[in-house]
Amino acid sequence: MSLKLQMLGTGSAFAKKYYNNNALLLDDDFTLLIDCGSTAPLALHEMGRSFNDIDAVLITHIHADHVGGLEELAFMMKMKFKRRIPLYIGEALAAPLWDHTLRGGLYQQGEISCLEDIFDVRPLKPGVKVDISKGITVELIQTRHIPGKDSYSLYLNDRIFYSADMVFDPELLNKLVNERGCELILHECQLQGPGEVHTTLQELLSLPEHIQQRTYLMHYSDDVQDFVGKTGEMEFVEQQKIYEL
């Protein structure tokens, strides 16, 4: 069974040239949307797709570049497409997503009063593998991003690490590759400045060569072209390009 990745966008939270770092993960007959940021609706439109092409959505953490498009997705599903799309989300994120992000826009008295009224909510536990479709298995890995806020990276099909926004964690990356057989790493990358809540390019360049060789960089800033050829054994992921995984 084939597995493909297509990035709706590859930009950092403040990038203007590149859209939010959201992705489509596709097996033969299923499409999973990984994060749904503010630019996701426009990115899908420009790719000739709509929310009705999505079978399920998975959220890594609650920042606008990862959840800012969920209100539009929810209304489109309810009002136009007449279905409750499955929402895979870390169990610790479900209540904050409704209370602090979606309630203000989605609440309708007698119609929508909770996340479950608009989504088929499927809570995920860190460290527990879940079959999303016949060809997609997901395991949440809790990774550090903003102090006091839960955030989860993904281990897909027991061989692909897809990072959420996270601070550098070389111990995790070494363990995934050397002990769990990780074949591919899709990692967020802050190109300049200190990595207070993100992983910097300089930090990733400190990884052993055999880990760099399987690492692809995403969630980058608009000056990415200045860094082409300066990423060691790693390469940048391109938005909208389809990758065979």
C-alpha positions as CSV (number, residue, x, y, z in Angstrom):
1,M,0.0,0.0,0.0
2,S,1.5,3.4,-1.0
3,L,1.9,6.3,1.4
4,K,2.3,9.8,0.1
5,L,2.8,13.2,1.7
6,Q,1.8,16.6,0.3
7,M,2.5,19.7,2.3
8,L,-0.2,22.4,2.1
9,G,2.5,24.7,3.4
10,T,5.9,24.6,4.9
11,G,6.2,28.0,6.5
12,S,6.8,29.1,10.1
13,A,4.1,30.8,12.1
14,F,5.1,34.2,10.8
15,A,6.1,33.3,7.2
16,K,4.2,35.2,4.5
17,K,5.6,33.6,1.4
18,Y,4.9,30.0,2.6
19,Y,1.7,28.8,4.0
20,N,1.2,27.3,7.5
21,N,3.1,24.0,8.0
22,N,0.1,21.6,7.5
23,A,0.2,18.4,5.5
24,L,-1.9,15.8,3.7
25,L,-1.0,12.2,4.4
26,L,-2.5,9.9,1.8
27,D,-2.8,6.2,1.5
28,D,-4.5,4.5,-1.4
29,D,-8.0,5.5,-0.4
30,F,-7.8,7.8,2.6
31,T,-6.6,11.4,3.2
32,L,-5.5,12.6,6.6
33,L,-5.0,16.3,7.2
34,I,-2.2,16.9,9.7
35,D,-3.0,20.3,11.4
36,C,-5.4,22.8,9.9
37,G,-3.9,26.3,10.3
38,S,-5.3,29.7,9.2
39,T,-4.0,29.3,5.6
40,A,-5.2,25.7,5.1
41,P,-8.5,26.6,3.4
42,L,-6.7,28.8,0.8
43,A,-3.9,26.3,0.3
44,L,-6.4,23.5,-0.4
45,H,-8.3,25.7,-2.8
46,E,-5.1,26.5,-4.7
47,M,-4.3,22.8,-4.9
48,G,-7.8,22.1,-6.5
49,R,-9.0,20.4,-3.3
50,S,-11.7,21.2,-0.7
51,F,-12.4,20.1,2.8
52,N,-14.7,17.4,1.4
53,D,-11.6,15.6,0.1
54,I,-10.4,15.1,3.7
55,D,-11.3,11.9,5.5
56,A,-10.0,12.9,8.9
57,V,-7.9,15.7,10.6
58,L,-5.2,15.3,13.3
59,I,-4.1,18.2,15.5
60,T,-0.6,18.3,17.0
61,H,-1.0,21.4,19.2
62,I,-3.1,24.5,19.6
63,H,-1.5,27.5,17.8
64,A,-3.2,29.4,15.1
65,D,-0.9,28.1,12.3
66,H,-2.0,24.6,13.3
67,V,-5.7,25.1,14.3
68,G,-6.7,28.4,12.8
69,G,-8.6,26.8,9.9
70,L,-10.7,24.4,12.0
71,E,-13.6,26.8,12.4
72,E,-14.1,27.0,8.6
73,L,-13.6,23.3,8.3
74,A,-16.2,22.6,10.9
75,F,-18.8,24.9,9.4
76,M,-18.2,23.6,5.9
77,M,-18.6,20.0,7.1
78,K,-21.8,20.8,9.0
79,M,-23.5,23.2,6.6
80,K,-22.3,22.1,3.2
81,F,-21.1,18.6,3.3
82,K,-23.4,17.3,6.1
83,R,-20.9,15.1,7.9
84,R,-18.9,15.1,11.2
85,I,-15.3,14.6,10.2
86,P,-13.2,12.5,12.6
87,L,-10.9,14.7,14.7
88,Y,-7.9,12.9,16.1
89,I,-6.4,14.9,19.0
90,G,-4.3,14.3,22.1
91,E,-6.8,13.8,25.0
92,A,-5.2,16.7,26.9
93,L,-5.9,19.1,24.0
94,A,-9.6,18.5,23.4
95,A,-11.0,20.7,26.1
96,P,-8.6,23.6,25.6
97,L,-9.3,23.5,21.8
98,W,-13.0,24.0,22.4
99,D,-12.8,26.3,25.5
100,H,-10.0,28.6,24.4
101,T,-10.0,28.5,20.6
102,L,-13.2,27.3,18.9
103,R,-16.1,28.0,21.3
104,G,-16.2,31.8,20.5
105,G,-16.8,31.2,16.8
106,L,-18.6,27.9,16.7
107,Y,-21.1,28.1,19.6
108,Q,-24.7,28.2,18.6
109,Q,-27.4,27.9,21.3
110,G,-29.3,24.6,21.0
111,E,-27.1,23.6,18.0
112,I,-23.4,23.6,18.8
113,S,-22.3,23.6,22.5
114,C,-19.2,21.3,22.5
115,L,-16.5,19.9,20.3
116,E,-18.5,16.7,19.8
117,D,-21.4,18.5,18.3
118,I,-19.3,19.4,15.3
119,F,-16.6,16.8,15.1
120,D,-16.3,13.0,15.6
121,V,-13.8,13.4,18.4
122,R,-11.3,10.6,18.7
123,P,-8.9,11.2,21.6
124,L,-5.4,9.9,21.4
125,K,-3.1,8.8,24.2
126,P,0.7,9.4,23.9
127,G,2.6,6.2,23.3
128,V,-0.4,4.3,22.0
129,K,-0.5,3.3,18.3
130,V,-3.8,3.9,16.6
131,D,-4.8,2.8,13.1
132,I,-6.2,5.8,11.3
133,S,-6.8,3.9,8.1
134,K,-5.7,0.7,6.4
135,G,-2.4,2.3,5.5
136,I,-1.9,4.9,8.3
137,T,-0.9,4.2,11.9
138,V,-0.2,7.1,14.3
139,E,1.5,7.2,17.7
140,L,1.7,10.5,19.6
141,I,5.0,11.4,21.1
142,Q,4.8,14.3,23.6
143,T,7.5,16.8,22.7
144,R,8.4,20.2,24.4
145,H,7.3,23.4,22.8
146,I,5.7,26.2,24.9
147,P,6.1,25.7,28.7
148,G,2.8,24.7,30.2
149,K,1.2,23.8,26.9
150,D,0.8,20.2,25.6
151,S,2.2,19.5,22.2
152,Y,2.7,16.2,20.3
153,S,4.8,15.0,17.5
154,L,3.9,12.0,15.4
155,Y,5.4,8.6,14.7
156,L,3.8,7.3,11.6
157,N,3.7,3.7,10.5
158,D,6.5,2.8,12.9
159,R,9.0,4.4,10.6
160,I,8.4,8.1,10.0
161,F,8.8,10.9,12.6
162,Y,6.8,14.0,11.9
163,S,7.7,16.8,14.4
164,A,5.3,19.3,15.7
165,D,6.9,22.6,16.8
166,M,9.4,21.5,19.4
167,V,12.7,22.3,21.1
168,F,15.7,20.3,20.0
169,D,15.6,16.7,21.4
170,P,18.6,14.8,20.1
171,E,18.0,12.0,22.6
172,L,14.6,11.3,21.1
173,L,15.9,11.5,17.5
174,N,18.8,9.1,18.3
175,K,16.4,6.7,20.0
176,L,13.9,6.7,17.1
177,V,16.6,6.0,14.6
178,N,18.9,3.7,16.5
179,E,16.4,1.7,18.5
180,R,13.1,2.0,16.7
181,G,14.2,1.9,13.1
182,C,13.0,5.3,12.0
183,E,13.6,5.7,8.3
184,L,12.5,9.3,7.7
185,I,12.4,12.5,9.8
186,L,10.3,15.5,8.9
187,H,11.5,18.1,11.3
188,E,10.6,21.7,12.0
189,C,13.5,24.1,11.5
190,Q,14.1,27.6,12.8
191,L,16.8,29.1,10.5
192,Q,18.1,31.9,12.6
193,G,18.1,33.0,16.2
194,P,18.0,31.1,19.5
195,G,15.7,28.1,19.6
196,E,13.8,28.9,22.8
197,V,10.6,27.1,21.7
198,H,11.8,25.7,18.3
199,T,14.7,23.6,16.9
200,T,17.3,25.6,15.1
201,L,19.2,24.7,12.0
202,Q,22.5,24.9,13.9
203,E,21.2,22.3,16.4
204,L,20.1,20.0,13.7
205,L,23.5,20.3,12.0
206,S,24.9,18.8,15.2
207,L,23.2,15.5,14.6
208,P,25.2,12.5,13.4
209,E,25.5,12.2,9.6
210,H,23.4,9.1,9.4
211,I,20.5,10.9,11.1
212,Q,20.9,14.0,8.9
213,Q,20.7,11.9,5.8
214,R,17.1,10.9,6.6
215,T,16.0,14.3,7.8
216,Y,13.9,16.8,5.8
217,L,13.3,20.4,7.0
218,M,10.0,22.2,7.2
219,H,8.3,25.0,9.2
220,Y,10.9,27.5,7.9
221,S,10.9,31.3,7.5
222,D,10.7,33.3,4.2
223,D,14.4,33.6,3.9
224,V,14.8,29.9,3.3
225,Q,16.5,30.4,-0.1
226,D,19.5,32.0,1.7
227,F,20.1,28.6,3.4
228,V,20.0,26.3,0.4
229,G,23.2,24.4,0.4
230,K,23.9,25.2,4.0
231,T,21.9,22.3,5.6
232,G,24.5,19.6,5.7
233,E,23.0,16.3,4.7
234,M,19.5,17.6,5.2
235,E,17.0,18.9,2.6
236,F,14.1,21.3,2.7
237,V,10.6,20.0,2.1
238,E,8.7,21.8,-0.7
239,Q,5.1,22.8,-0.3
240,Q,2.5,21.1,-2.6
241,K,5.1,18.7,-3.9
242,I,4.0,15.0,-3.5
243,Y,6.5,12.8,-1.8
244,E,6.4,9.0,-1.8
245,L,7.1,7.8,1.7
